Every structure is written in C-alpha cells, then in structure tokens.
C-alpha cells in the first residue's frame, strides 16, 4: 500500500509540474466585435479605436493555440491594454503568439510587451515591426529604443501568419537579464534553437522585478503597424510552447487510445493515450466526411501516458473522429481511431 501511494504521489507531482509550465493562454474565443476589455483585459492608455475581437482566428501549423476562437486587431493608433497572470521571476519565460502584419512604417514601433505584475509603465521584451523595402523586420528591446533594440536581418512578408516566441531570461545580477525573439514561418521546432532570430539584445534598461502581465499596444499613426494577433501562450519551457500534450506517467504497459472525456463535449475535452516505447506520434481530428480539421500532435514522444486538452470552439456541432498513429524508434507501429461528439 505504501508503495502504491508513493507511485500515485509521484504521478500527481509529474502532472502538476507539466501543468504549471503554462502560465497564460488567450485565444480571443469571444464574439467578433467584442471589446477585449469585457474579457479581463485592462485599458492602460488611449481614447480611440478600442481593442476589438476580429474574425477569423489565425492559423499556424503545429501551434496548440492555432485556429481556436478569433483574433485581435491592432490599428496604428488607439487603446493599449494588459492582462495579468501568476507572476514569475526565475529562469526563462517564453511568450508565443501568432501575428499577421498588413502594413508597417519605416521607423517601426512596438505592438507587444511584457510588464511586471504591478506596473503599467515598465514595458520590457518590447516587440516591434517596421517596413524594410517592402517587407517586414521584427525587433525586440528590453526597454526603450534608446536602451538598445535589435532587428531581424531576415525580411518577412506582409499578409503572412508567423509564430513569434519572445523569451525573457532572468539572470542573477543587475541590468543583465536577456530578451530574445524567434520568428517562424513553418512549424516551430520541438527544442529551442541555439540561435534566436534576434538577440539576446544588449541593453542599458533595468531588469524586471518579475513578469506578470501581457500587454498589447496600438501605438501612434506615424510609426505603428496594422496587424492581427492571436493565440498568446506564456510558458516556462520551450516544449510547452509547441504542444498541449501533458505527461501523466512515464510508464505505459501497452498501446492505448482512450475514449475522450467528457463526451459529448462543449467545447473542450481530454484525449488520453499510452505508449510503451518512444517514437513519432501524430494525433489528428477529422469531420464526418473524413476531412482533416485539426492536427493536434506531430511530435516525437517518449514512452508513457499522455493527455491532450482539445478545444473545439472553432468547430461546428457534430460527429468527429480522432486518429492516433505511432511509428516507434524500435520499429513498432500502432494506430487507432475513435468517435467523439461536439454539441454546442
């Protein structure tokens, strides 16, 4: 009995640690035209162009927050706002989101930043976009432009959805924390790249006391970009950026794809599966006609039991199927499919 209790306690610790890696999620799963101030965001500055939910949501392959809900439109002037989460002040904090830039100015301005838990002025990890000969350069700074800003050497395209990952790294000492920016136009890698798109950027700005707020900014008409932004995901690990898969156990006796729970569901449900060995895993959702509507997992996973939190807010009511495929490093293969029902 004591041994069983120890095992159960260990599994709870493992699951708790995985869940704690995601600090904040925002998918703008609200009615198009809603003000985000009606959904927990706090207005900071600005008196024109309130921050409104827009349709449709942005899509980026392999990103867990892709194609859920709608998006947020940021105009070149107007309201700024922030939304809080449980503060953190150790190690690295990653903030991932999708963005589509429709226009930008040559000078450029920041449209996203992080804030300490009690501040509305000490913006850090400021993320910029500017026009560069008909394309876009992304930038990042730890403080104001005067404190030091870095720009991407690569030029990106207008009208294209990119995944941006902003990294704030707390380092022991004074005025030495690091900010970096990663920009992806295809699926983000499962492990953090050795080299960022921009940074770490040298800066004379002070270090943040902690990070506890996500901020969006519409800037001024002469320098700010016009864009759509979606799918904020603040995490403590790189792995938590690219998957909604949670490890519930590091041991599995056999292959298994479980029935989702709850079922029927609206709009969220859990899909569990078990793998007795390591390998490549895909988990996809299909509609009643066999058309793929969501790719949930496309990762290499170790042996163990896993749980995926699936959100069907972007789907219509109806019958769907989810299919698991496993290609083992040891040559083993497993596949299974089950039916689920979404009722709105």
Secondary structure, 3 states (H helix, E strand, C coil): CHHHHHHHHHHHHHHHHHHCCEEEEECCCCCCCCEHHHHCCEECCCCCCCCEEECCCCCCCCCCCCCCCCEEEECCCCCEEEEEEEEECCCEEEEEEEEEEEECCCCCEEEEEEECCCCCCCCEEEEEEEEECCEEEEEEECCCHHHCEEECCCCECCCCEEEEEEEEECCCCCCCCEEEEEEECCCCCCCCCCCCCEECCCCCCCCCCCEEEEEEECCCCCCCCEEEEEEEEEECCCHHHHCCEEEEECCCCCCEECCCECCCECCEEEEEEEECCCEEEEEEEEECCCCEEEEEEEEEECCEEEEEEEECCCCCCEEEEEEEEEEECCCCEEEEEEEEEECC
